[in-house]
Amino acid sequence: MKLIVMLSIRNLFRQKRRSLLLGIAVGFGMMILVLANSFSHGISDNLFNRVVVYMTGHLEVSIMEKSRFYNRNIRDKDRMIKTIRDNVKGIKEIVENVSIFTRCIGNGKNDNAALVGVEMNKEMEEYLKGCLVEGTVSDFVRKDIENPVLLYADKAKALNVKRMDVVKVRLLTLTGQQQSARFTVAGIMKTNNLFESMAIFVHLKDLKPLIGYRPWETGTLQVNFERLNDPRYITTQADALFTKLKPRTAFIHGSVSRGKIAKNATVLGFFNTDEAKKIMAQRLRIVQGALPLPKSKGNAMVTESLARSLRLKVGDPFTMKYRNKFEKKEIANTYTVAALFNADEFASKNVVLLQEESFYKTYLEDLPAPAAAPGKDFFVPNGKSGLSPVFSPEWKLLERSATGDEWLKKIHAMNKTRWKGPSLDVGTMYEKASDILKMESALKIISFIAVLILFFIILIGVVNTLRMTIHERTREIGTMRAIGMQMNDVRNCFMMETVFLSFFSCVAGTLAACVLMGVAKLITIDTRSFFSIFLVDKHLYFLPTFSSIFFNIFFILLITAATSYFPARRAARLSAAEALRHFE
Amino acid sequence: MKRKQTAITLLLILCLASPLFAAPPVAEIMKTMDNVMELEADISVKAVITDNKVNQGIKIFESLYFRKDKTDEFLIIITAPESDKGNGYLRVEDNFWMYRQNTRTFQHINRDESIMGTDAKEGDFEKRKLCELYKPQLDAQGHEVITEETLGKRPVYKFTLIAKVNDVTYPKVTYWVQKDNFLTLKTQSYSLSGTLMQTAYFPQWTQVQGKYIPIQHIYIDEFEKGNKTIVELSGISLKKLDPKIFTKAYLEFLSK
């Protein structure tokens, strides 16, 4: 074998010009393949790790209220953060994502922008230091200027503002109310791509109250991991978190009063669905009145025992009070008795049932504090009773989705339900940005097919060259066969010659690609078009990977070996006597 | 002496009679305003919206608007310009859909989303009483603040209302209401932070079955200077509307 290898390598240098030309052709094909793969990989890496990850984090937990995607509010932020930390491993940070689209008025120019709430930490400081072109990080944290913000250069130009100018913004709060504010431009950053130019950074603590978030609430929670670019790990963590977020029954422990008489009671919400009505018909006995209609607001059902102790009958008003969790304030709501009922599940406990819309209106706005001392009057739902499917949960947990399409379908389906309560979704950036993965795959396939066509043309040259070589070396083959070389060895010798040539060409092509990538990266491309999303800092971005280069080399070697097999086999089958008699 | 007595008497009469000439409580005015506009009937009307946005020029939208007050349903079909013709909006119960003629699809939208890219929102077309949404602003002493003024030679009451609920677009609105018939001539709407966002004028009204409908609305954007929207209504009919009109199928049919 060692002899065959040495012969093959020696033969490469015998026809230098021919070998060089063929090698250049194969090397060129390899260079194009490496360039194309690196560029497509660079695009998806850029979009994923420099754009999408900042928009969604690696993993995102969101709660959408009233089946509206943009109505996102995690009412108990600390509880959710604790749940995430207890059940997800490898967390680098958990970030509050609060942002909103606004209309901005600058100096005689207006434009749309996205206000993004940020918290100053080491990473943010490093980022700002690297991209601020006017102003400093300390300007952004100054307390003597009104609502300091940071703009990208493109947005500053669009609004015709400079450092220390004022920008007025108009936005809608969580509840759809008009809000306006004044911001002072504390600094201007250089724009790297189209996405960045939309964002205006404002302190999270300034943005949240403007939109209507209270200190214990937030938009969504983004989790970033130490291990980047590992979809399987992140998806596994998301699945684990999902199983821990199954909701319990939502309830309020408070007091119900009429006049001077007050009794402890548990308030629950119930679904408006036909299924829920069926269960209630089986398990509740309505003694007076009727089930409140879905559109009726402020109507409640009360257990007979509670009604008796408060001397309530159908049509009477009563007040329900409870203490809220965060402000420790007493909340009071007035309802009207729509029906009196009994249910075995509640035994002698005092229970008030509200339509889900009425229930969530108070429950979400003022999350209840746990009852100081759950007494014998309080019913505690345990999820096991026959009526449990009827009761309003803390949230509805949306199923995990594997792709962007599935996620979109899920959101549309949620939107159609018009359910008044909160819906919780756990998602990773790979699902939401699966279109980027598809784009990368598509680009890879396109470049692969293009290079295959190129190689088809090159391999015609390989076959032709090999046939010429065999023709010229027929006597040599005859000589080798005459002195005892076997057919397989002759065949292998020719094949290995081609394979070695391809291998050296591939290595040269890869090196040429690296040089070209280095040169291309030096070119500055100053564009504001959609193409800018493919650039990093106005330069082309290539990301070659060892795995793709090795795969490409292996693939090229395979097809050159396959291509050279048939002529080599023909050469090997020449009879020694005939070969020796051959004259050109 | 006699003159002094006369003066004192006159003064006394004026003081005693002054409550008769004082402005009515704002809450009463609000109830009357709701009453003069509450049309418990079906209505169909042609609406022309002229939207003037800075740097974007003037866009004119024509549409047909059908409404059933009893069930609080409405349907809007755009008839011009050509690019938007056939698009529409339908509200039935809690559902609000936008229909796109080019894709023939319905999409759920929310009450605070814009209609045809204008400043009008779905919530603006809902039938909600002023008394349910707002309450009078009070001064430091807890009294309603109401003054009498003149607006373009017309005597008006001026008062400010504060939102009672949080799902209204403007949390604070100042009204100029005609003294004789309690029709709104002008409003100024403020954001949560107290910034003046919009001034609206209602210079023309028409009377239908004893109730009033503003047939011309002028909305001036006070935040983004230069933006203005004018809404003109015509062809008002109170003919009873077939319930089939307030269905997706009818909206699709109309858009063809």
Boltz contact constraints between the chains, C-beta under 6 A:
constraints:
  - contact:
      token1: [A, 68]
      token2: [B, 110]
      max_distance: 6.0
  - contact:
      token1: [A, 110]
      token2: [B, 224]
      max_distance: 6.0
  - contact:
      token1: [A, 170]
      token2: [B, 223]
      max_distance: 6.0
  - contact:
      token1: [A, 175]
      token2: [B, 166]
      max_distance: 6.0
  - contact:
      token1: [A, 175]
      token2: [B, 167]
      max_distance: 6.0
  - contact:
      token1: [A, 176]
      token2: [B, 112]
      max_distance: 6.0
  - contact:
      token1: [A, 176]
      token2: [B, 167]
      max_distance: 6.0
  - contact:
      token1: [A, 177]
      token2: [B, 171]
      max_distance: 6.0
  - contact:
      token1: [A, 177]
      token2: [B, 192]
      max_distance: 6.0
  - contact:
      token1: [A, 178]
      token2: [B, 169]
      max_distance: 6.0
  - contact:
      token1: [A, 178]
      token2: [B, 170]
      max_distance: 6.0
  - contact:
      token1: [A, 178]
      token2: [B, 191]
      max_distance: 6.0
  - contact:
      token1: [A, 178]
      token2: [B, 197]
      max_distance: 6.0
  - contact:
      token1: [A, 179]
      token2: [B, 191]
      max_distance: 6.0
  - contact:
      token1: [A, 179]
      token2: [B, 192]
      max_distance: 6.0
  - contact:
      token1: [A, 180]
      token2: [B, 191]
      max_distance: 6.0
  - contact:
      token1: [A, 180]
      token2: [B, 193]
      max_distance: 6.0
  - contact:
      token1: [A, 180]
      token2: [B, 195]
      max_distance: 6.0
  - contact:
      token1: [A, 415]
      token2: [B, 108]
      max_distance: 6.0
  - contact:
      token1: [A, 418]
      token2: [B, 94]
      max_distance: 6.0
